[in-house]
Amino acid sequence: MKTFNILLKSINDVKDFVNIVNKYDFDVDLTSGRYIVDAKSIMGIFSLDLSKPIKVEIHDDKADDFVEEIRAFIID
C-alpha cells in the first residue's frame, strides 16, 4: 500500500483525477478528516473538503504507472 497527499484545486482536477483512477483495477481510497471515500466516485470526492490536502491510499504494490499519471496532483 502506498500513501501520500494530493490537492484537487478545481472541478476539472477532480474529473481528471477520477478518469485516471478508473483506468486501474486496484482500489484507491481518499481520506479527509474522518471521512473515507472511494477515489473512483466523483460524488464521493465532492463530499470532501477540497480546500485541504487529501490523503490517498493505494491498495496495490504495483501502482507506479498510476502514481506517475497523478503526479501533478501530489503535494509534499
N, C-alpha and C positions, 0 to 999 in steps of 0.2 A: 504494500500500500504506500502511495506517495501522498504527501500533504504539503500545500502551500497556499498563499493568499492571492486573490485576484481582485480587480476593481473593474466594475462594469459601469461606465460613465453615461451611457445613453441607451435609448431603446434599440438602436442599431447594434450596439455592442452586445446586448442581451440576445437579439435574434442571431447574430453571427456566432456567438458562443454556443447557443443551443443547436444550431445547424452543425457545428463542428462535433459536439458531443454525440449527437445522434448518428454519426458515421461509425461509431465504435460500439462493440458488443458488450464491453465491460461496464460495470456500474460506477457512476460518479455522483457523489453527494456534495451538496453545498451547505455550509453551516454559518449562520449569522445569529449571534447571541445563543438563545436556547432553541432556535428553530433549525431543523434539518430538512432539506428538500432534495428531490431527485433533480440532477442537473439537466436532465432531458425534458423537464417540464417547464415550459415558458411561463405558465401561470404560477408555478411554484416559485420561480425566481423573482417574479414581480411582487410576490408576497414578502420578500426580504427587504431589509433596509439597504438600498443600493448606494447610499451616501457613505457607507463604511466598507472597509475591506471584507471580503467573503472568503471563508476557508474552504478549499477544495480538497476532497479526499477521493483519490482514485483507487478503486479496488482491483488492481491488476498490477503485476510487476513489470509487464512489458508494454508500457504506455509512453515510450519515448517519442513516438511519432505524434501522439496526441498532445503531449507537453509542448513540442515544437510548434504545433498549429495554434496553440493558445498563448504562446509566448508574449504576444502584445498585451494581454490582459494581466499577466503575472506581475506582482509588485514584491518588493523586498520587505 
